[in-house]
Amino acid sequence: MAPKRKRVSYDDNALFYWVRHTGEMRKRASREGARNGSHPSGKLILDAHEWGEAMVRAYLACMADDGVAASDRWNALRSKGKEWYARGYLFYLLPQCADAPEDIATHKCYNEHVYNKNPPPSEATVRDCVILNARKLWWDSYANTIRADAWAALQDAKNAATKKCAAAATTSAPAYASAPASASASASASTSLAPSPMTVSPATAIVAKSLNQGLPPLLARLLKNPASKEPRTPRAGIRELVAAALRSNRMLRVWNEESSNGRKLTLLSKRTDQLANELCERDLGLVCGLGGSDEAAYREALGRGGMRRIGKGGFNSICDANDIVQAAWAVELLPIEVASDFLRKRAVLRCPHGGSDPLSFDEAVSEATNMLFTALIRAGPRVAALGCAPWSAFRRGRERRGYAIYAFLEAGMMSVDRRLTSTTPGASAAESRPYYDALVAAVYRISAEGYVHLDATLRNFIDFYSHELPSTFKGHYIRVIDVDAKHFRRLCTGHTSEWRYLFLFNLLTVLVFLKERLAERWKPHIHWPPRMRAMCEQLISELSGLTNIAAITMWTGAFEDTQAFPDLGKGEFAGDTHEAAKNAAVRTLKHYLLQQPLNEATIRYVNVIKPDPNDPGKVSSGQELDAARRWYDNVYRKQMMPQRAFFLEKLRSPWGAKRFVDVAFEFLDTPLAHMQEKCKDARCSKQHHPGYSRKYLLGIA
C-alpha cells in the first residue's frame, strides 16, 4: 500500500514570513491603536486587527511561494482563516505567549485588557474573552478584501487553465502563421507594478496590489516611487476649434467612431440654430434651455416632450426620455445617432433650468471645451451632441441676453456621493477598494492633463457601473461632470512634472470630501492606504519654494457664515493662473467645509423645530420633529460638527497659516473619534428649546 501523503503545516514558515514583513508595523504600534474600539468598526482593536490580517496574508504568501494551487489556498483560507487571524491578534495582546516568536518579546501592548495587569491575564482568558469575538467579527464583516483577493487568484488560475487547454487543442491543427506576441502586452507583463508578497509587508500587500492593478502606468509608477519627477505632455487643447464651431452654429460630438481607435471629436450635420428653431416651433424650447423660468410651464413642456427630470443642480437640469411615443420628435429633429441613444436611455439631455443666468459667449466656449475635452480623454462622459444657442432670461425685471449650452450626454448610473450613501445591498461602494481605485484614476486623468477641479465634491463624479456593483471590476468607469470654467481650470499645458502637484491638490480635496461623507465608515486601510499616504507626504515635502496651487493655497483668512459667495469668474478669482485658482479654491473650500454644514443643518433641523416667523401658525408634526432631532444627534452632532470644527480650528490657528494640503493631510490622519472628543460638550437635541437662536442650536454661538 502506498504511504499516505503527509499533511504539510505552514505554521512555522508563515511565522517566519510574518516576522520578516511586519517590522514597520510593530514600530508603529501606539496607545491610540491599542485602545478598545479604535478600529473604525468600533469593535476591534486597530493594531491587533492589523497584526491579525498580516498573519493571514503571511500564510497565503507562504503557500503561494511553495507552489500550492490557488484552489487549495482558497479552501485553506475558508477553513483556517479565522485561526490565522486569531494568532496574529493574540501575538499583539500577549507578545510573550507560548508560541510567539522571540522577535516580538519586547513589544509593549497598551491595551487595557493586558497593560500593567498583575498578574497578567492568562492566554486562555484572552482567547475566551477577546480573541473568539474578534475573529468571528473579522470573518463576518471585515475579511472581504482578503477573501476577494484569494477568490480572484482562484478565478485567474481557472482562466489560465482554460486558455492552456484551448491552446493545446489547437496544436494538432496546421499552423499557417505564428503572430508575434504583442509588444505592449509583453511590456506590461515585464513591468508589472503589483508588488510581490515577498517584498512588501503582508499588511499592505493587498493595498498596493489593489492600487496598482490596472491603474494608468504613470500613476502606478508615481505610487511606486513618489520621489520620481516624471514629466508629461498634456494633450493639445481644442478651444479654438470649439469656438469656431459654435460661431458657425455647428453641433459637436465626442463618441466612439469606427474610423478611429477611440473617441473622436466630430461635427454633426444638424445646425444649432436650425434645431433651436424647430424645438421652439414644437413648444419644446423651454426644456432645452431656450425659455423662461416658469416651473409649471417647464413641467408641462417636459410631459409634452415625453421626458422627465431625473436630476437638478445649481444651474442645469438632467432629463431622459420617459415616453417613447411622446418623445418621437427626437427622431425627426435630432441626428439619427443622437436620437437612437436618447430614446434608448443611453444619453440624457443636460440643459440650463429656469433659475440659471445666460452665459457670455466666452463662458459658453470654455464650458463646452471642458465637456468635450474631458470626453476625449475619457475623464468625462461621452457627448452625443452639444450645441450653443442664444438665450434670454429676466432677472429683477431686466432682460439679460446670452447663450445656453444644451447637450446630450452619455447616461451614467449614479453619482459617487449617492453610491457611497446607498443602503441597498450590493449597491454601496463604501468598502469597495476597486471603486476607490476608480475614483483615484478619475482624479489622475484630469490632473495629468493639467486641470484643477475647484468643485470636486463627490456629487460631481458619476459612475458607469451597474446598479449593483460587479464582483470583478473590468475598468475604471468614474467620470467627472459639471466642468464649468469657473471651477474646472487648466493650469498646465506644457511638458512638465507639475501635474504631480495638481494631482496632490485634487486628490486631497476629493479625499477630504470622501472622509466627510463616510464619517464613521471611513477605513484608513481602504481610503487612506499606506502607499497613497506616503505619496502625498512625499509630494508635500517638495512644495517649499514652489508657486503651484498646492504650494500657495493657504488655509487662512476670515470666515462669516453670513458672507455671500462671490462670482468666481470676476476679479481676483478669474483666470487660468495658479494665483487666481488659489483665491477661488480657498473661497470654495470654506463654503463646503464651513458653510455647507450650517446650511444643511438649518434646513433639516433649525427650520423644523423653530416657528416660521412668516407663518407662526405653521407647526411641524411630531414625526417631523422626531426625524429632525434624530438627524441632529446622529449626523450633525456626531459627524458634521466635529469635522467642521477641525477645519475652523485650523483656519484660526494662532500658530500661523498652513497650506491647505497640509491641513487636509492632517484631517485624513486624524480619527473621527479625536474630533468628536473636542465636541463632546455640544448639547444634544433634548437640551434645545425652539426659542434658542439659530447659532446657539448649531453650536456656533
MIVEX-587287 format. One record per residue (C-alpha): residue number from 1; x, y, z; residue in one letter. Coordinates in steps of 0.2 Angstrom, whole numbers. Layout:
REM MIVEX-587287
 seq    xx    yy    zz type
 NUM     X     Y     Z    a
...
This chain:
REM MIVEX-587287
 seq    xx    yy    zz type
   1     0     0     0    m
   2     7    17    -4    a
   3    10    28    10    p
   4    -2    42    15    k
   5     3    59     9    r
   6    10    69    24    k
   7    -1    84    28    r
   8    10   100    27    v
   9     9   113    41    s
  10    14   130    36    y
  11    13   137    54    d
  12    32   139    56    d
  13    35   146    38    n
  14    21   158    40    a
  15    28   164    56    l
  16    44   167    48    f
  17    35   177    34    y
  18    25   187    47    w
  19    41   192    57    v
  20    50   197    42    r
  21    37   208    34    h
  22    29   217    49    t
  23    44   226    57    g
  24    37   243    52    e
  25    20   239    58    m
  26    27   234    75    r
  27    36   250    76    k
  28    20   260    73    r
  29    11   252    87    a
  30     3   266    98    s
  31    -8   269   113    r
  32   -22   275   101    e
  33   -21   260    91    g
  34   -21   249   106    a
  35   -37   256   113    r
  36   -53   245   113    n
  37   -64   250    98    g
  38   -50   260    89    s
  39   -54   251    73    h
  40   -67   260    63    p
  41   -79   247    67    s
  42   -79   252    85    g
  43   -77   234    90    k
  44   -60   229    86    l
  45   -43   234    92    i
  46   -35   243    77    l
  47   -17   237    79    d
  48   -21   220    84    a
  49   -33   219    69    h
  50   -18   224    58    e
  51    -7   211    66    w
  52   -21   198    63    g
  53   -23   202    44    e
  54    -4   202    42    a
  55    -4   184    49    m
  56   -17   179    36    v
  57    -8   186    22    r
  58     8   178    28    a
  59     0   161    27    y
  60    -7   164    10    l
  61    10   171     4    a
  62    20   156    11    c
  63     8   144     2    m
  64     9   153   -14    a
  65    28   153   -14    d
  66    28   134   -10    d
  67    18   131   -26    g
  68     1   127   -18    v
  69   -13   129   -30    a
  70   -25   144   -29    a
  71   -40   132   -26    s
  72   -31   124   -11    d
  73   -26   142    -4    r
  74   -44   147    -6    w
  75   -50   131     4    n
  76   -37   134    17    a
  77   -42   152    19    l
  78   -60   147    21    r
  79   -56   133    34    s
  80   -42   141    43    k
  81   -43   160    40    g
  82   -51   164    57    k
  83   -37   154    66    e
  84   -23   163    57    w
  85   -31   180    61    y
  86   -33   175    79    a
  87   -15   170    80    r
  88    -9   187    75    g
  89   -22   196    86    y
  90   -16   186   101    l
  91     3   190    97    f
  92    -2   208    99    y
  93   -10   207   115    l
  94     2   194   123    l
  95    18   195   114    p
  96    26   183   126    q
  97    13   169   124    c
  98    18   151   121    a
  99    21   151   103    d
 100    25   169   100    a
 101    42   172    91    p
 102    56   180   101    e
 103    57   194    89    d
 104    42   202    97    i
 105    45   198   115    a
 106    50   216   119    t
 107    34   223   111    h
 108    23   233   124    k
 109     4   232   122    c
 110    -5   246   130    y
 111   -22   239   128    n
 112   -32   240   144    e
 113   -35   221   144    h
 114   -17   217   147    v
 115    -7   233   151    y
 116     0   234   169    n
 117   -11   219   174    k
 118    -3   210   189    n
 119    -3   195   187    p
 120    -5   196   168    p
 121   -21   188   161    p
 122   -19   170   155    s
 123   -18   165   137    e
 124   -35   156   139    a
 125   -43   171   147    t
 126   -38   182   132    v
 127   -44   169   120    r
 128   -61   167   128    d
 129   -64   185   132    c
 130   -57   194   117    v
 131   -50   183   103    i
 132   -65   172    99    l
 133   -77   188    97    n
 134   -63   197    87    a
 135   -60   183    74    r
 136   -79   180    71    k
 137   -82   198    69    l
 138   -67   200    57    w
 139   -73   185    46    w
 140   -91   190    46    d
 141   -88   209    42    s
 142   -71   214    38    y
 143   -62   199    29    a
 144   -70   204    12    n
 145   -54   211     4    t
 146   -43   196     8    i
 147   -57   184     3    r
 148   -60   193   -13    a
 149   -41   193   -17    d
 150   -40   174   -14    a
 151   -55   172   -25    w
 152   -48   182   -39    a
 153   -32   172   -38    a
 154   -43   156   -40    l
 155   -53   163   -55    q
 156   -36   169   -63    d
 157   -30   151   -61    a
 158   -45   144   -69    k
 159   -45   156   -83    n
 160   -26   152   -86    a
 161   -30   133   -86    a
 162   -44   135   -98    t
 163   -33   145  -110    k
 164   -20   132  -109    k
 165   -32   118  -113    c
 166   -38   128  -128    a
 167   -21   131  -134    a
 168   -17   113  -133    a
 169   -32   108  -143    a
 170   -26   119  -157    t
 171    -9   112  -158    t
 172   -15    97  -168    s
 173   -21   109  -182    a
 174    -9   115  -195    p
 175    -2   132  -191    a
 176    -1   143  -206    y
 177     7   158  -197    a
 178    13   162  -180    s
 179     9   180  -174    a
 180    22   188  -163    p
 181    17   192  -146    a
 182    10   210  -143    s
 183    24   221  -138    a
 184    13   231  -127    s
 185     7   215  -118    a
 186    25   209  -116    s
 187    30   226  -109    a
 188    15   226   -97    s
 189    19   209   -91    a
 190    38   213   -89    s
 191    35   229   -79    t
 192    20   224   -68    s
 193    19   235   -53    l
 194    10   224   -42    a
 195    22   220   -28    p
 196    27   203   -23    s
 197    21   197    -6    p
 198    40   194    -3    m
 199    45   212    -5    t
 200    30   220     4    v
 201    23   219    21    s
 202     8   207    21    p
 203    -1   220    30    a
 204     0   232    14    t
 205     2   219     0    a
 206   -17   219    -4    i
 207   -17   238    -3    v
 208    -3   240   -15    a
 209    -9   227   -27    k
 210   -26   235   -27    s
 211   -19   252   -30    l
 212    -8   247   -44    n
 213   -18   234   -53    q
 214   -24   241   -69    g
 215   -21   259   -65    l
 216   -13   271   -78    p
 217     5   267   -80    p
 218    11   284   -75    l
 219     1   284   -59    l
 220     7   267   -55    a
 221    25   272   -56    r
 222    21   288   -45    l
 223    14   277   -32    l
 224    29   265   -33    k
 225    42   279   -32    n
 226    34   296   -26    p
 227    50   305   -27    a
 228    52   302   -46    s
 229    48   318   -56    k
 230    42   310   -72    e
 231    36   324   -84    p
 232    21   323   -95    r
 233    15   332  -111    t
 234    -4   335  -110    p
 235   -15   333  -125    r
 236   -16   349  -136    a
 237   -32   359  -132    g
 238   -47   361  -143    i
 239   -54   378  -138    r
 240   -51   387  -155    e
 241   -59   373  -164    l
 242   -74   373  -152    v
 243   -76   392  -153    a
 244   -76   391  -172    a
 245   -89   378  -172    a
 246  -100   387  -160    l
 247   -99   403  -170    r
 248  -104   394  -186    s
 249  -119   386  -177    n
 250  -112   369  -178    r
 251  -115   355  -166    m
 252  -101   344  -159    l
 253  -100   326  -154    r
 254   -87   315  -145    v
 255   -91   297  -146    w
 256   -83   280  -151    n
 257   -81   281  -170    e
 258   -77   266  -181    e
 259   -64   276  -191    s
 260   -53   279  -175    s
 261   -46   268  -162    n
 262   -55   278  -148    g
 263   -65   294  -145    r
 264   -65   307  -158    k
 265   -72   325  -160    l
 266   -83   327  -175    t
 267   -96   340  -181    l
 268  -114   335  -184    l
 269  -123   339  -200    s
 270  -138   347  -190    k
 271  -135   366  -186    r
 272  -138   373  -169    t
 273  -149   387  -175    d
 274  -160   376  -185    q
 275  -163   363  -171    l
 276  -167   378  -159    a
 277  -180   385  -170    n
 278  -188   368  -173    e
 279  -189   364  -155    l
 280  -197   381  -151    c
 281  -210   378  -165    e
 282  -215   362  -156    r
 283  -216   371  -139    d
 284  -200   362  -133    l
 285  -188   376  -132    g
 286  -191   378  -113    l
 287  -184   361  -109    v
 288  -169   364  -120    c
 289  -163   380  -111    g
 290  -172   392  -123    l
 291  -186   398  -112    g
 292  -192   407   -96    g
 293  -191   402   -78    s
 294  -210   396   -75    d
 295  -208   379   -66    e
 296  -226   374   -70    a
 297  -223   378   -89    a
 298  -207   369   -88    y
 299  -215   353   -81    r
 300  -229   354   -94    e
 301  -216   355  -108    a
 302  -207   340  -101    l
 303  -223   330  -101    g
 304  -227   336  -119    r
 305  -210   330  -125    g
 306  -211   313  -117    g
 307  -197   317  -104    m
 308  -194   318   -86    r
 309  -182   327   -75    r
 310  -170   315   -66    i
 311  -158   327   -59    g
 312  -156   346   -55    k
 313  -140   355   -50    g
 314  -137   374   -46    g
 315  -138   379   -65    f
 316  -143   364   -75    n
 317  -156   350   -76    s
 318  -154   332   -82    i
 319  -169   324   -92    c
 320  -171   307  -100    d
 321  -184   300  -112    a
 322  -198   293  -102    n
 323  -212   291  -116    d
 324  -205   285  -132    i
 325  -221   289  -141    v
 326  -221   307  -134    q
 327  -203   309  -137    a
 328  -204   304  -156    a
 329  -199   322  -160    w
 330  -181   316  -157    a
 331  -181   305  -172    v
 332  -187   319  -183    e
 333  -176   333  -176    l
 334  -160   325  -170    l
 335  -147   316  -180    p
 336  -151   298  -180    i
 337  -136   293  -170    e
 338  -141   305  -156    v
 339  -160   301  -156    a
 340  -156   282  -155    s
 341  -145   284  -139    d
 342  -158   297  -132    f
 343  -173   286  -134    l
 344  -164   270  -128    r
 345  -159   280  -112    k
 346  -140   279  -117    r
 347  -140   298  -117    a
 348  -148   311  -107    v
 349  -152   329  -110    l
 350  -142   342  -100    r
 351  -148   360  -101    c
 352  -150   375   -90    p
 353  -166   377   -80    h
 354  -176   392   -77    g
 355  -166   398   -62    g
 356  -150   400   -72    s
 357  -142   416   -79    d
 358  -136   416   -98    p
 359  -118   413  -102    l
 360  -107   425  -111    s
 361  -100   418  -127    f
 362   -83   416  -120    d
 363   -90   407  -104    e
 364  -100   395  -116    a
 365   -85   391  -126    v
 366   -75   387  -111    s
 367   -88   376  -103    e
 368   -91   367  -120    a
 369   -72   365  -122    t
 370   -71   357  -105    n
 371   -86   345  -108    m
 372   -79   339  -125    l
 373   -61   338  -119    f
 374   -64   328  -104    t
 375   -75   316  -115    a
 376   -60   314  -127    l
 377   -48   310  -113    i
 378   -60   298  -105    r
 379   -61   308   -90    a
 380   -79   314   -93    g
 381   -95   306  -101    p
 382   -96   305  -119    r
 383  -105   318  -129    v
 384  -118   313  -141    a
 385  -122   331  -146    a
 386  -118   348  -140    l
 387  -124   365  -146    g
 388  -124   383  -140    c
 389  -139   394  -144    a
 390  -144   412  -140    p
 391  -154   413  -124    w
 392  -163   427  -114    s
 393  -168   427   -96    a
 394  -177   440   -85    f
 395  -168   445   -69    r
 396  -175   458   -57    r
 397  -187   465   -70    g
 398  -172   466   -83    r
 399  -169   455   -98    e
 400  -152   448   -99    r
 401  -146   440  -116    r
 402  -133   427  -118    g
 403  -130   409  -123    y
 404  -136   392  -116    a
 405  -127   376  -119    i
 406  -138   360  -121    y
 407  -130   344  -123    a
 408  -135   325  -125    f
 409  -123   316  -113    l
 410  -119   298  -110    e
 411  -130   292   -96    a
 412  -122   287   -80    g
 413  -128   276   -66    m
 414  -126   287   -51    m
 415  -115   300   -43    s
 416  -101   294   -31    v
 417  -110   303   -17    d
 418  -125   293   -19    r
 419  -116   277   -22    r
 420  -107   279    -5    l
 421  -123   283     4    t
 422  -133   269    -4    s
 423  -140   257     9    t
 424  -145   244    -5    t
 425  -136   228    -3    p
 426  -123   226   -17    g
 427  -125   245   -22    a
 428  -115   253    -9    s
 429   -96   256   -13    a
 430   -92   262     5    a
 431   -80   247     7    e
 432   -75   243   -11    s
 433   -57   245   -14    r
 434   -59   244   -33    p
 435   -72   258   -33    y
 436   -59   268   -23    y
 437   -46   265   -36    d
 438   -58   270   -50    a
 439   -61   287   -41    l
 440   -42   289   -39    v
 441   -40   285   -58    a
 442   -53   298   -62    a
 443   -44   312   -52    v
 444   -27   307   -60    y
 445   -34   309   -78    r
 446   -39   327   -75    i
 447   -23   331   -66    s
 448   -12   323   -79    a
 449   -20   334   -92    e
 450   -16   350   -82    g
 451   -33   353   -74    y
 452   -38   358   -56    v
 453   -56   355   -50    h
 454   -61   368   -38    l
 455   -78   360   -36    d
 456   -73   342   -33    a
 457   -87   336   -22    t
 458   -92   318   -24    l
 459  -108   323   -32    r
 460   -98   330   -47    n
 461   -91   312   -51    f
 462  -103   299   -58    i
 463  -100   281   -61    d
 464  -105   270   -76    f
 465  -106   253   -67    y
 466  -122   243   -65    s
 467  -134   247   -50    h
 468  -127   233   -41    e
 469  -108   234   -41    l
 470  -100   220   -51    p
 471   -89   207   -41    s
 472   -75   210   -53    t
 473   -71   227   -60    f
 474   -65   227   -78    k
 475   -61   245   -79    g
 476   -61   262   -70    h
 477   -78   270   -75    y
 478   -80   285   -64    i
 479   -81   302   -74    r
 480   -81   320   -69    v
 481   -96   331   -73    i
 482  -101   349   -70    d
 483   -84   356   -78    v
 484   -89   374   -80    d
 485   -74   386   -82    a
 486   -76   394   -65    k
 487   -72   378   -56    h
 488   -63   367   -69    f
 489   -47   376   -75    r
 490   -32   371   -85    r
 491   -16   377   -76    l
 492    -3   367   -85    c
 493    -2   364  -104    t
 494    17   361  -107    g
 495    29   346  -105    h
 496    31   346   -86    t
 497    31   336   -70    s
 498    20   349   -62    e
 499     5   338   -65    w
 500    10   329   -49    r
 501     6   344   -38    y
 502   -11   346   -47    l
 503   -14   328   -43    f
 504    -9   331   -25    l
 505   -21   345   -23    f
 506   -36   337   -32    n
 507   -33   320   -23    l
 508   -33   328    -6    l
 509   -48   338    -9    t
 510   -58   323   -15    v
 511   -52   313    -1    l
 512   -57   326    12    v
 513   -75   326     5    f
 514   -74   307     5    l
 515   -70   306    23    k
 516   -83   319    27    e
 517   -96   309    18    r
 518   -91   292    25    l
 519   -88   298    43    a
 520   -88   283    54    e
 521   -87   271    39    r
 522   -70   279    34    w
 523   -57   265    34    k
 524   -39   270    33    p
 525   -34   253    25    h
 526   -46   256    11    i
 527   -47   275     9    h
 528   -30   281    16    w
 529   -19   266    12    p
 530     0   267    16    p
 531     6   269    -1    r
 532    -6   284    -5    m
 533    -2   292    11    r
 534    17   290     8    a
 535    15   298   -10    m
 536     5   313    -3    c
 537    18   315    11    e
 538    32   315    -2    q
 539    24   327   -14    l
 540    20   339     1    i
 541    38   339     6    s
 542    43   346   -11    e
 543    32   361   -10    l
 544    43   373    -1    s
 545    48   387   -13    g
 546    36   382   -27    l
 547    22   393   -34    t
 548     9   380   -40    n
 549    -8   379   -32    i
 550    -4   366   -20    a
 551    10   376   -13    a
 552     2   393   -12    i
 553   -16   389    -7    t
 554   -16   393    12    m
 555   -30   389    24    w
 556   -32   406    32    t
 557   -42   421    32    g
 558   -59   426    40    a
 559   -75   417    39    f
 560   -93   423    42    e
 561  -107   412    40    d
 562  -117   426    33    t
 563  -104   430    19    q
 564  -111   429     1    a
 565  -102   418   -11    f
 566   -93   428   -24    p
 567   -93   426   -43    d
 568   -78   416   -47    l
 569   -77   422   -64    g
 570   -73   440   -59    k
 571   -59   450   -51    g
 572   -46   441   -41    e
 573   -54   424   -44    f
 574   -54   425   -63    a
 575   -42   417   -75    g
 576   -32   401   -78    d
 577   -17   405   -67    t
 578   -12   397   -51    h
 579   -14   413   -41    e
 580   -32   416   -47    a
 581   -36   397   -44    a
 582   -29   398   -27    k
 583   -41   413   -22    n
 584   -56   403   -29    a
 585   -50   387   -21    a
 586   -50   395    -3    v
 587   -67   403    -5    r
 588   -74   387   -12    t
 589   -67   376     1    l
 590   -73   387    15    k
 591   -90   386     8    h
 592   -90   367     8    y
 593   -81   364    24    l
 594   -88   378    35    l
 595  -103   385    27    q
 596  -112   370    19    q
 597  -114   360    36    p
 598  -123   375    43    l
 599  -134   377    28    n
 600  -139   359    29    e
 601  -142   359    47    a
 602  -153   375    46    t
 603  -164   367    33    i
 604  -165   350    41    r
 605  -166   354    60    y
 606  -167   373    64    v
 607  -181   377    52    n
 608  -191   361    58    v
 609  -190   365    77    i
 610  -191   384    77    k
 611  -208   393    72    p
 612  -208   401    55    d
 613  -208   420    58    p
 614  -218   422    42    n
 615  -231   409    46    d
 616  -232   407    65    p
 617  -247   396    64    g
 618  -237   383    54    k
 619  -231   369    66    v
 620  -220   354    62    s
 621  -228   337    66    s
 622  -222   326    79    g
 623  -215   314    66    q
 624  -206   328    58    e
 625  -199   334    75    l
 626  -193   317    79    d
 627  -184   314    62    a
 628  -176   331    64    a
 629  -169   328    81    r
 630  -163   311    76    r
 631  -154   319    61    w
 632  -146   332    73    y
 633  -140   320    86    d
 634  -134   306    74    n
 635  -127   316    59    v
 636  -124   334    63    y
 637  -118   332    81    r
 638  -108   316    79    k
 639  -101   319    61    q
 640  -103   336    53    m
 641  -100   347    68    m
 642   -83   338    74    p
 643   -76   339    56    q
 644   -82   356    53    r
 645   -74   361    70    a
 646   -57   353    64    f
 647   -56   365    49    f
 648   -62   380    58    l
 649   -49   377    72    e
 650   -35   376    59    k
 651   -42   392    50    l
 652   -40   402    66    r
 653   -24   393    72    s
 654   -13   405    82    p
 655     2   396    76    w
 656     1   404    58    g
 657    -7   399    42    a
 658    -4   382    34    k
 659    -6   376    17    r
 660   -22   368    13    f
 661   -14   351     8    v
 662    -6   350    25    d
 663   -22   353    34    v
 664   -31   340    23    a
 665   -17   328    26    f
 666   -19   330    45    e
 667   -38   329    43    f
 668   -36   312    34    l
 669   -24   306    48    d
 670   -35   311    62    t
 671   -48   298    68    p
 672   -66   305    69    l
 673   -66   300    87    a
 674   -52   313    91    h
 675   -63   326    83    m
 676   -78   320    92    q
 677   -69   321   109    e
 678   -67   340   106    k
 679   -85   342   103    c
 680   -91   331   117    k
 681   -99   345   127    d
 682  -110   350   112    a
 683  -129   350   118    r
 684  -140   336   111    c
 685  -157   340   104    s
 686  -166   336   120    k
 687  -157   351   128    q
 688  -163   363   115    h
 689  -178   374   115    h
 690  -187   382   100    p
 691  -184   399   107    g
 692  -165   397   106    y
 693  -156   406    92    s
 694  -150   398    76    r
 695  -132   400    81    k
 696  -135   393    98    y
 697  -144   377    91    l
 698  -130   374    78    l
 699  -116   376    92    g
 700  -108   391    84    i
 701  -114   405    96    a
